């Protein structure tokens, strides 16, 4: 009997240790702002729920700043009618006119219509580089994994195990390679823009809206206030990472079957000529 009591106690302790470990991703890495709640799944994984109502939205932002890395999170989006909402996972150097930013933004939609994932890159204040994709699954039915890989040569966007975009660096064009960035996740009212170019605003009768986040990880170079950075021993996995031939294949698949918008095909937006990178392979 004592043996079984001991084993049961050990199982409880191990369970608490797993819970404490899984809880640390939010508490050890992020500030929170606005409507943010946390709870624990039976597995011990901490879930952070960000909410939006007519009074305010919510989000979290990292204590650390990073210069290059691999950043991953699992998200479960708003079920049903999410039109007008924007859920996000992104990096930014700040709010200035010359800021750098790497975006994964989920543009809500009316019930039954697919959610659009907007990917974008800003460098020295130069943005307007959106590739938008219809998601090929219901992002509210379960968690899916979203990843940004940022290194000196390219920025890779992944959905689950699928690479869907690679933004390449060209020596003569702006690229985010010098300004450290913080990691952010937010849920906000994008009625003016998010759904059908602002034609479908939020239906507040469905509030509060909620997006759930879990399983965050950052394998990245942490920047110090003195201007240097410290990279983990594992940085070789992503520092020189380029898409493989198979991953270029998934990029082609995503562009062919699920692309909603490509800035390089928007001549109306660029009447003086397309951005230079659009004509390069």
VENUR-V580206 format. One record per pair of residues at least 12 apart in sequence whose C-alpha atoms are under 7 Angstrom apart, sorted by the first residue. I is the first residue (numbers start at 1). J is the second residue. If there is no record, write none. Layout:
i=[I & I]
j=[J & J]
This chain:
i=[18 & 19 & 19 & 22 & 22 & 22 & 23 & 23 & 25 & 29 & 29 & 30 & 30 & 30 & 30 & 31 & 31 & 31 & 31 & 32 & 32 & 32 & 33 & 33 & 33 & 34 & 34 & 34 & 34 & 35 & 35 & 35 & 35 & 35 & 36 & 36 & 36 & 36 & 36 & 36 & 37 & 37 & 46 & 47 & 47 & 47 & 48 & 48 & 48 & 49 & 49 & 49 & 49 & 50 & 50 & 50 & 50 & 51 & 51 & 51 & 51 & 51 & 52 & 52 & 52 & 52 & 52 & 52 & 53 & 53 & 53 & 57 & 57 & 58 & 58 & 59 & 59 & 59 & 60 & 60 & 60 & 61 & 61 & 61 & 61 & 62 & 62 & 62 & 64 & 64 & 65 & 65 & 65 & 65 & 65 & 66 & 66 & 66 & 66 & 66 & 66 & 66 & 67 & 67 & 67 & 67 & 67 & 67 & 68 & 68 & 68 & 68 & 69 & 69 & 69 & 69 & 69 & 69 & 69 & 70 & 70 & 70 & 70 & 70 & 70 & 70 & 71 & 71 & 71 & 71 & 71 & 71 & 72 & 72 & 72 & 72 & 72 & 72 & 72 & 73 & 73 & 73 & 73 & 73 & 73 & 73 & 73 & 74 & 74 & 74 & 74 & 74 & 74 & 74 & 74 & 75 & 75 & 75 & 75 & 75 & 75 & 76 & 76 & 76 & 76 & 76 & 76 & 76 & 76 & 77 & 77 & 77 & 77 & 78 & 78 & 78 & 78 & 79 & 80 & 81 & 81 & 81 & 82 & 82 & 82 & 83 & 83 & 83 & 83 & 83 & 83 & 83 & 84 & 84 & 84 & 84 & 84 & 84 & 84 & 84 & 84 & 84 & 85 & 85 & 85 & 85 & 85 & 85 & 85 & 85 & 86 & 86 & 86 & 86 & 86 & 86 & 86 & 86 & 86 & 87 & 87 & 87 & 87 & 87 & 87 & 88 & 88 & 88 & 88 & 88 & 88 & 89 & 89 & 89 & 89 & 89 & 89 & 90 & 90 & 90 & 90 & 90 & 90 & 91 & 91 & 91 & 91 & 91 & 92 & 92 & 92 & 93 & 93 & 93 & 93 & 97 & 98 & 98 & 99 & 99 & 99 & 100 & 100 & 100 & 100 & 100 & 100 & 101 & 101 & 101 & 102 & 102 & 102 & 103 & 103 & 103 & 104 & 104 & 104 & 104 & 105 & 105 & 105 & 106 & 107 & 107 & 108 & 108 & 109 & 114 & 114 & 115 & 115 & 116 & 116 & 116 & 116 & 117 & 117 & 117 & 117 & 118 & 118 & 118 & 118 & 119 & 119 & 123 & 123 & 123 & 124 & 129 & 130 & 130 & 131 & 131 & 131 & 132 & 132 & 132 & 132 & 133 & 133 & 133 & 134 & 134 & 134 & 144 & 145 & 145 & 146 & 146 & 146 & 147 & 149 & 151 & 151 & 151 & 152 & 153 & 153 & 154 & 154 & 154 & 154 & 155 & 155 & 162 & 163 & 163 & 163 & 164 & 164 & 164 & 165 & 180 & 219 & 220 & 220 & 264]
j=[44 & 44 & 45 & 44 & 45 & 46 & 45 & 46 & 216 & 62 & 63 & 60 & 61 & 62 & 63 & 60 & 61 & 62 & 63 & 59 & 60 & 61 & 58 & 59 & 60 & 56 & 57 & 58 & 59 & 50 & 51 & 52 & 57 & 58 & 48 & 49 & 50 & 51 & 58 & 59 & 49 & 50 & 214 & 212 & 213 & 214 & 212 & 213 & 214 & 210 & 211 & 212 & 213 & 187 & 210 & 211 & 212 & 187 & 208 & 209 & 210 & 211 & 187 & 188 & 207 & 208 & 209 & 210 & 207 & 208 & 209 & 187 & 188 & 186 & 187 & 185 & 186 & 187 & 184 & 185 & 186 & 182 & 183 & 184 & 185 & 182 & 183 & 184 & 182 & 222 & 180 & 181 & 182 & 222 & 223 & 180 & 181 & 182 & 220 & 221 & 222 & 223 & 179 & 180 & 181 & 221 & 222 & 223 & 150 & 151 & 220 & 221 & 149 & 150 & 151 & 219 & 220 & 221 & 238 & 148 & 149 & 150 & 218 & 219 & 220 & 238 & 147 & 148 & 149 & 217 & 218 & 219 & 145 & 146 & 147 & 148 & 216 & 217 & 218 & 145 & 146 & 147 & 213 & 214 & 215 & 216 & 217 & 143 & 144 & 145 & 146 & 213 & 214 & 215 & 216 & 143 & 144 & 145 & 212 & 213 & 214 & 139 & 140 & 142 & 143 & 144 & 211 & 212 & 213 & 139 & 140 & 211 & 212 & 140 & 209 & 210 & 211 & 140 & 111 & 109 & 110 & 111 & 108 & 109 & 110 & 108 & 109 & 110 & 195 & 200 & 201 & 202 & 108 & 109 & 189 & 190 & 191 & 194 & 195 & 200 & 201 & 202 & 107 & 108 & 188 & 189 & 190 & 191 & 194 & 202 & 105 & 106 & 107 & 108 & 187 & 188 & 189 & 190 & 194 & 105 & 106 & 107 & 186 & 187 & 188 & 104 & 105 & 106 & 185 & 186 & 187 & 103 & 104 & 105 & 184 & 185 & 186 & 102 & 103 & 104 & 183 & 184 & 185 & 103 & 181 & 182 & 183 & 184 & 181 & 182 & 183 & 179 & 180 & 181 & 182 & 125 & 124 & 125 & 123 & 124 & 125 & 122 & 123 & 124 & 125 & 176 & 179 & 121 & 122 & 123 & 120 & 121 & 122 & 119 & 120 & 121 & 117 & 118 & 119 & 120 & 117 & 118 & 119 & 118 & 194 & 195 & 194 & 195 & 195 & 134 & 135 & 134 & 135 & 132 & 133 & 134 & 135 & 132 & 133 & 134 & 135 & 130 & 131 & 132 & 133 & 131 & 132 & 174 & 175 & 176 & 174 & 263 & 262 & 263 & 261 & 262 & 263 & 259 & 260 & 261 & 262 & 258 & 259 & 260 & 258 & 259 & 260 & 160 & 159 & 160 & 158 & 159 & 160 & 159 & 238 & 238 & 239 & 240 & 177 & 168 & 169 & 166 & 167 & 168 & 169 & 167 & 168 & 250 & 247 & 250 & 251 & 250 & 251 & 254 & 251 & 223 & 235 & 232 & 235 & 278]
